[in-house]
């Protein structure tokens, strides 16, 4: 599994985005949320058999139907996620 490169970490610090432990925690929380969100998007894409915006490869009547908001408890605190929905 890949990690952030040291050069990228140095750049983030140089930009002033991470100046104390609280900033690091918030950065990790945001990154964790982004990963979970993308996993939900890809799970639906696998279920439907096509990526969002690629209706040419659509082989089912099932389709995307917006999002629902969910709060998930994690080791980083509560995360607000937009869970993709589908419709038959």
HELIX and SHEET records of a PDB file:
HELIX    1   1 UNK A    6  UNK A   14  1                                   9    
HELIX    2   2 UNK A   21  UNK A   48  1                                  28    
HELIX    3   3 UNK A   55  UNK A   57  5                                   3    
SHEET    1   A 2 UNK A  63  UNK A  74  0                                        
SHEET    2   A 2 UNK A  77  UNK A  87 -1                                        
END                                                                             
